[in-house]
């Protein structure tokens, strides 16, 4: 199944990678890998994660305080946000 990131999710992902890379060399790459693993799990089992709101589900990352918010669309998974779990919890609804 195809995965499509919203513009917001792309920007959040890039920002998080940059942030972690400035904290420690290679940590940004580790964040990328963790997101990739989460995406693979979502593609394999799209309905396995709990519903955050309405038709939006959340998949928590294991090593980082982020969650992927996504919806299951016809023919693809739409990633709405790559959200930090402790900052403005419902900002993505807007």
PALO-706231 format. One record per residue (C-alpha): chain; x, y, z; residue number from 1. Coordinates in nm, 3 decimals. Example, Ala and Ser with C-alpha at 12.3 -4.5 7.8 and 13.67 -1.06 7.14 Angstrom:
residues 2
+-----+---------+---------+---------+-----+
: mol :       u :       v :       w : seq :
+-----+---------+---------+---------+-----+
:   A :   1.230 :  -0.450 :   0.780 :   1 :
:   A :   1.367 :  -0.106 :   0.714 :   2 :
+-----+---------+---------+---------+-----+
This chain:
residues 94
+-----+---------+---------+---------+-----+
: mol :       u :       v :       w : seq :
+-----+---------+---------+---------+-----+
:   A :   0.000 :   0.000 :   0.000 :   1 :
:   A :   0.121 :   0.348 :  -0.086 :   2 :
:   A :   0.195 :   0.606 :   0.187 :   3 :
:   A :   0.135 :   0.978 :   0.128 :   4 :
:   A :   0.261 :   1.246 :   0.369 :   5 :
:   A :   0.081 :   1.578 :   0.406 :   6 :
:   A :   0.294 :   1.890 :   0.360 :   7 :
:   A :   0.273 :   1.948 :   0.735 :   8 :
:   A :   0.391 :   1.593 :   0.810 :   9 :
:   A :   0.683 :   1.628 :   0.565 :  10 :
:   A :   0.791 :   1.953 :   0.732 :  11 :
:   A :   0.759 :   1.809 :   1.082 :  12 :
:   A :   0.959 :   1.504 :   0.981 :  13 :
:   A :   1.238 :   1.714 :   0.828 :  14 :
:   A :   1.243 :   1.946 :   1.131 :  15 :
:   A :   1.269 :   1.655 :   1.374 :  16 :
:   A :   1.550 :   1.493 :   1.173 :  17 :
:   A :   1.742 :   1.823 :   1.172 :  18 :
:   A :   1.682 :   1.878 :   1.544 :  19 :
:   A :   1.806 :   1.532 :   1.642 :  20 :
:   A :   2.104 :   1.555 :   1.409 :  21 :
:   A :   2.215 :   1.880 :   1.576 :  22 :
:   A :   2.183 :   1.716 :   1.919 :  23 :
:   A :   2.401 :   1.420 :   1.832 :  24 :
:   A :   2.559 :   1.312 :   1.504 :  25 :
:   A :   2.363 :   1.016 :   1.361 :  26 :
:   A :   2.058 :   1.062 :   1.583 :  27 :
:   A :   1.864 :   1.221 :   1.297 :  28 :
:   A :   1.933 :   0.913 :   1.087 :  29 :
:   A :   1.811 :   0.693 :   1.373 :  30 :
:   A :   1.490 :   0.897 :   1.389 :  31 :
:   A :   1.441 :   0.845 :   1.013 :  32 :
:   A :   1.484 :   0.471 :   1.056 :  33 :
:   A :   1.235 :   0.463 :   1.343 :  34 :
:   A :   0.976 :   0.645 :   1.131 :  35 :
:   A :   1.043 :   0.406 :   0.843 :  36 :
:   A :   0.985 :   0.106 :   1.072 :  37 :
:   A :   0.660 :   0.258 :   1.198 :  38 :
:   A :   0.543 :   0.322 :   0.841 :  39 :
:   A :   0.619 :  -0.040 :   0.751 :  40 :
:   A :   0.415 :  -0.160 :   1.050 :  41 :
:   A :   0.126 :   0.068 :   0.955 :  42 :
:   A :   0.127 :  -0.056 :   0.595 :  43 :
:   A :   0.130 :  -0.417 :   0.711 :  44 :
:   A :  -0.138 :  -0.371 :   0.981 :  45 :
:   A :  -0.317 :  -0.039 :   0.915 :  46 :
:   A :  -0.596 :  -0.095 :   1.169 :  47 :
:   A :  -0.372 :  -0.218 :   1.451 :  48 :
:   A :  -0.330 :   0.122 :   1.619 :  49 :
:   A :  -0.580 :   0.305 :   1.833 :  50 :
:   A :  -0.806 :   0.579 :   1.704 :  51 :
:   A :  -0.695 :   0.928 :   1.805 :  52 :
:   A :  -1.000 :   1.112 :   1.675 :  53 :
:   A :  -1.271 :   1.023 :   1.420 :  54 :
:   A :  -1.093 :   0.828 :   1.142 :  55 :
:   A :  -0.741 :   0.929 :   1.249 :  56 :
:   A :  -0.520 :   0.666 :   1.407 :  57 :
:   A :  -0.194 :   0.708 :   1.595 :  58 :
:   A :   0.120 :   0.497 :   1.587 :  59 :
:   A :   0.370 :   0.574 :   1.862 :  60 :
:   A :   0.739 :   0.559 :   1.784 :  61 :
:   A :   0.941 :   0.334 :   2.014 :  62 :
:   A :   1.256 :   0.538 :   2.078 :  63 :
:   A :   1.138 :   0.895 :   2.028 :  64 :
:   A :   0.850 :   1.095 :   2.181 :  65 :
:   A :   0.664 :   1.120 :   1.848 :  66 :
:   A :   0.353 :   0.969 :   1.699 :  67 :
:   A :   0.242 :   0.929 :   1.340 :  68 :
:   A :  -0.117 :   1.039 :   1.290 :  69 :
:   A :  -0.269 :   0.880 :   0.983 :  70 :
:   A :  -0.590 :   0.786 :   0.809 :  71 :
:   A :  -0.665 :   0.486 :   0.595 :  72 :
:   A :  -0.778 :   0.603 :   0.254 :  73 :
:   A :  -0.881 :   0.411 :  -0.056 :  74 :
:   A :  -0.555 :   0.275 :  -0.195 :  75 :
:   A :  -0.318 :   0.455 :   0.040 :  76 :
:   A :  -0.227 :   0.559 :   0.393 :  77 :
:   A :  -0.235 :   0.935 :   0.449 :  78 :
:   A :   0.008 :   1.058 :   0.716 :  79 :
:   A :  -0.144 :   1.375 :   0.858 :  80 :
:   A :   0.125 :   1.464 :   1.111 :  81 :
:   A :   0.455 :   1.355 :   1.265 :  82 :
:   A :   0.363 :   1.495 :   1.605 :  83 :
:   A :   0.564 :   1.535 :   1.922 :  84 :
:   A :   0.364 :   1.364 :   2.197 :  85 :
:   A :   0.411 :   1.641 :   2.456 :  86 :
:   A :   0.354 :   1.957 :   2.251 :  87 :
:   A :   0.012 :   2.100 :   2.170 :  88 :
:   A :  -0.162 :   1.761 :   2.145 :  89 :
:   A :  -0.444 :   1.854 :   1.904 :  90 :
:   A :  -0.280 :   2.122 :   1.685 :  91 :
:   A :  -0.307 :   1.897 :   1.379 :  92 :
:   A :  -0.689 :   1.898 :   1.391 :  93 :
:   A :  -0.692 :   2.253 :   1.250 :  94 :
+-----+---------+---------+---------+-----+
